[in-house]
Amino acid sequence: MDNDLRKNIILDNYNNANCRKRHDGDSNYRLVNTRIDTCIDNIDLYLKFNDVRLEDISFDGEACVISTSSANIMSNLIKGKSLDEILDIMDNYFKMIRGEDYDSSKLGDSIVYDNIKNQPNRIKCATLSWNGVYKEIMKYKEELEDK
């Protein structure tokens, strides 16, 4: 991907992030990047499930450009999808981050982070919200199975 296009997508998703609070969601999850002492990443995720779909997702907080844009790209990519579709997208995203083979056709704009593996200190920023949503989906799926 052209570096100018990459930069524009990241900045557009940072500057125009759909940050909004939701207090009626099924899951509210606070994410804090504690890996780097100087990091400001502090994101609250709000997830609303409808059976096996993610009906709505939003986030709020204070975070760096990478964390905010990544959260925004992810929320736009997975909103309204089934949990299995989301887990497939996430599997491909994490493979991309680790430098493994992945299906780029499933990643939408999140493909802008295909070279983040070359900046180890930024990996946590690019995966913070993704890891949080993954944990919440797995928790929710377990609750569904217990019903």
Secondary structure, DSSP 8 states (H G I E B T S, - for coil): --HHHHHHHHHHHHHT--B---SSSSEEEEEE--SSTT---EEEEEEEEETTEEEEEEEEEE--HHHHHHHHHHHHHHTT-BHHHHHHHHHHHHHHHHT----GGG-GGGGGGTTGGG-HHHHHHHHHHHHHHHHHHHHHHHHHHH-
